[in-house]
Amino acid sequence: MVSVEFYFDFGSPNAYLSHKVIPAIEARTGVRFDYVPVLLGGIFKATGNQSPVTAFAGIKNKPEYDSLEMQRFIKRHGLQSFRFNPHFPINTLQIMRAAIAAQSLGILPAYVDSVCADMWERGLKMDDPEVIGQAWCDAGLPAEKLFDLMQTPEVKAQLITNTETAVANGAFGIPTFLVGGTELYFGKDRLRDVEEEIERQKKDGK
């Protein structure tokens, strides 16, 4: 079976947009994406990269074009629930540690669905512990367990390990996809290529 790792951080709107498109790719290919929580800030630090908001702030027409491409993607895939978070940028350390905790509890898919919506549909300030806790409770997630687990050394270490592994595999930003353990793709606009690579590897019997 072909493996597909999806390195994600809730702080990236493009990770949200990718997440919303992935189910259709899974349905067409029969291959499940393995969601791997990482810390985007850690990737930036390790690679010398920076947020597009910072990197392209002084480049005439570049931010406007990026916005245009995002709107095209949203229209193409019918993602009209997307709203840019008014509190952006948000420190995602807590909710990414909690993603590791959710994974250990076997509830990562429900957790990702909920927090993606909190960040990029409901526009919540998801670096405020009170807001986070209320959002989890509203979604029926085990808030107390998540808060307890996210503070454990094991969870903290796993997030660091995931981030370091992503960088070692070639990641420099989010969203990043690794197909079959060898083929790296960056950005939501590469999802078509990801799907084609999945199908190619299926034919090759990987």
C-alpha positions as CSV (number, residue, x, y, z in Angstrom):
1,M,0.0,0.0,0.0
2,V,1.3,3.5,-0.9
3,S,2.0,5.7,2.1
4,V,1.3,9.4,2.1
5,E,2.4,11.6,5.0
6,F,0.8,15.0,5.4
7,Y,2.9,17.3,7.6
8,F,0.6,19.9,8.9
9,D,0.3,22.8,11.4
10,F,-3.1,24.5,12.1
11,G,-1.4,27.9,11.7
12,S,-1.3,27.5,7.9
13,P,-4.5,28.4,6.0
14,N,-3.2,26.3,3.2
15,A,-3.0,23.3,5.5
16,Y,-6.7,23.8,6.2
17,L,-7.5,24.1,2.5
18,S,-5.5,20.9,1.8
19,H,-7.3,19.1,4.6
20,K,-10.6,19.9,3.0
21,V,-9.6,18.5,-0.4
22,I,-7.8,15.4,0.9
23,P,-10.9,13.2,1.5
24,A,-11.8,13.4,-2.2
25,I,-8.3,12.2,-3.1
26,E,-8.5,9.4,-0.6
27,A,-11.9,8.3,-2.1
28,R,-10.5,8.3,-5.6
29,T,-7.2,6.6,-4.9
30,G,-8.2,4.3,-2.0
31,V,-5.1,5.6,-0.1
32,R,-5.4,7.2,3.3
33,F,-3.2,10.2,4.2
34,D,-1.2,9.9,7.4
35,Y,-1.6,13.2,9.3
36,V,1.7,14.1,11.0
37,P,1.5,17.1,13.5
38,V,4.6,19.4,13.3
39,L,5.4,22.8,14.4
40,L,5.7,25.3,11.5
41,G,7.8,27.7,13.6
42,G,10.3,24.9,14.3
43,I,10.5,24.1,10.6
44,F,11.1,27.8,9.8
45,K,13.8,28.0,12.4
46,A,15.6,24.9,11.2
47,T,15.5,25.9,7.5
48,G,15.9,29.7,7.7
49,N,12.5,30.1,6.1
50,Q,9.8,32.6,7.2
51,S,6.1,33.3,6.7
52,P,5.0,34.4,3.3
53,V,3.4,37.4,5.0
54,T,6.9,38.5,6.1
55,A,8.9,37.2,3.2
56,F,6.8,38.8,0.5
57,A,5.6,41.9,2.3
58,G,7.8,44.3,0.3
59,I,7.3,42.6,-3.1
60,K,5.0,44.5,-5.4
61,N,2.1,42.3,-6.7
62,K,3.3,39.1,-5.1
63,P,0.9,39.1,-2.0
64,E,-2.0,40.1,-4.3
65,Y,-1.3,37.2,-6.6
66,D,-1.0,34.7,-3.8
67,S,-4.4,35.9,-2.6
68,L,-5.8,35.5,-6.1
69,E,-4.5,31.9,-6.3
70,M,-6.0,31.1,-2.9
71,Q,-9.4,32.4,-4.1
72,R,-9.2,30.3,-7.2
73,F,-8.4,27.2,-5.2
74,I,-11.4,28.0,-2.8
75,K,-13.7,28.4,-5.8
76,R,-12.5,25.3,-7.6
77,H,-13.1,23.1,-4.6
78,G,-16.2,24.8,-3.2
79,L,-14.6,25.8,0.1
80,Q,-16.9,28.7,0.9
81,S,-16.7,28.2,4.6
82,F,-13.1,29.4,4.7
83,R,-12.6,32.7,6.6
84,F,-9.2,34.2,7.3
85,N,-8.6,34.2,11.0
86,P,-8.8,37.8,12.4
87,H,-6.3,36.9,15.1
88,F,-3.6,35.7,12.6
89,P,-0.8,34.9,13.3
90,I,-1.6,32.5,16.1
91,N,0.9,30.6,18.2
92,T,-0.1,27.0,17.6
93,L,2.2,25.3,20.1
94,Q,-0.6,24.3,22.4
95,I,-3.0,23.0,19.8
96,M,-0.2,21.2,18.0
97,R,0.9,19.5,21.2
98,A,-2.7,18.6,21.7
99,A,-2.8,17.1,18.2
100,I,-0.1,14.6,19.4
101,A,-2.2,14.0,22.5
102,A,-5.3,13.4,20.3
103,Q,-3.3,11.0,18.2
104,S,-2.4,9.0,21.3
105,L,-6.1,8.9,22.3
106,G,-7.1,7.7,18.8
107,I,-9.2,10.8,18.1
108,L,-6.9,12.7,15.8
109,P,-9.3,12.9,12.8
110,A,-12.1,14.4,14.9
111,Y,-9.6,16.7,16.6
112,V,-8.3,17.9,13.2
113,D,-11.7,18.5,11.8
114,S,-12.7,20.5,14.9
115,V,-9.6,22.7,15.2
116,C,-9.4,23.4,11.5
117,A,-12.9,24.7,11.7
118,D,-12.1,26.7,14.8
119,M,-9.1,28.3,13.1
120,W,-10.3,28.9,9.6
121,E,-14.1,28.9,9.7
122,R,-15.1,30.2,13.1
123,G,-12.1,32.6,13.5
124,L,-11.3,31.7,17.1
125,K,-8.2,32.8,19.0
126,M,-6.8,29.4,19.3
127,D,-3.8,30.3,21.4
128,D,-6.0,31.4,24.3
129,P,-6.4,28.5,26.8
130,E,-9.9,29.5,27.7
131,V,-11.0,29.7,24.1
132,I,-9.3,26.4,23.3
133,G,-10.9,24.6,26.2
134,Q,-14.4,25.9,25.3
135,A,-14.0,25.0,21.6
136,W,-13.0,21.5,22.6
137,C,-15.9,21.1,24.9
138,D,-18.3,22.4,22.3
139,A,-17.0,19.8,19.9
140,G,-17.4,17.0,22.4
141,L,-13.6,16.5,22.6
142,P,-12.1,15.3,26.0
143,A,-10.7,18.8,26.9
144,E,-9.3,17.8,30.3
145,K,-7.5,14.8,28.9
146,L,-6.0,16.8,26.1
147,F,-4.8,19.6,28.4
148,D,-3.2,17.0,30.7
149,L,-1.5,15.0,28.0
150,M,-0.2,18.0,26.0
151,Q,1.9,18.9,29.0
152,T,3.7,15.6,29.3
153,P,7.3,15.2,28.3
154,E,6.4,12.4,25.9
155,V,4.0,14.5,23.9
156,K,6.4,17.5,23.8
157,A,9.2,15.3,22.6
158,Q,7.1,13.7,19.9
159,L,6.2,17.0,18.4
160,I,9.8,17.9,18.3
161,T,10.7,14.6,16.7
162,N,8.0,14.9,14.1
163,T,9.2,18.4,13.2
164,E,12.8,17.3,12.9
165,T,11.9,14.3,10.8
166,A,9.9,16.5,8.5
167,V,12.9,18.8,8.0
168,A,15.2,15.7,7.5
169,N,12.8,14.6,4.8
170,G,13.0,17.9,3.0
171,A,10.2,20.0,4.4
172,F,10.7,23.8,4.6
173,G,7.1,24.9,5.1
174,I,3.5,23.7,5.4
175,P,1.6,21.9,3.8
176,T,4.1,19.3,2.8
177,F,3.4,15.8,1.5
178,L,5.7,12.8,1.3
179,V,4.5,10.0,-1.0
180,G,6.0,6.5,-0.7
181,G,8.6,7.8,1.7
182,T,10.6,9.4,-1.2
183,E,8.6,11.9,-3.3
184,L,8.2,15.3,-1.6
185,Y,5.6,17.9,-2.6
186,F,5.0,21.3,-1.1
187,G,1.9,23.4,-1.1
188,K,-1.8,22.9,-1.7
189,D,-1.4,23.5,-5.4
190,R,0.7,20.3,-5.6
191,L,-2.2,18.0,-4.5
192,R,-2.9,17.1,-8.1
193,D,0.7,15.9,-8.4
194,V,0.4,14.1,-5.2
195,E,-2.6,12.2,-6.5
196,E,-0.8,11.4,-9.7
197,E,2.2,10.1,-7.8
198,I,-0.1,7.9,-5.6
199,E,-1.6,6.3,-8.7
200,R,1.9,5.8,-10.3
201,Q,3.2,4.1,-7.2
202,K,0.0,1.9,-7.0
203,K,0.7,0.8,-10.6
204,D,4.3,0.0,-9.7
205,G,3.1,-2.1,-6.8
206,K,4.5,-0.1,-4.0
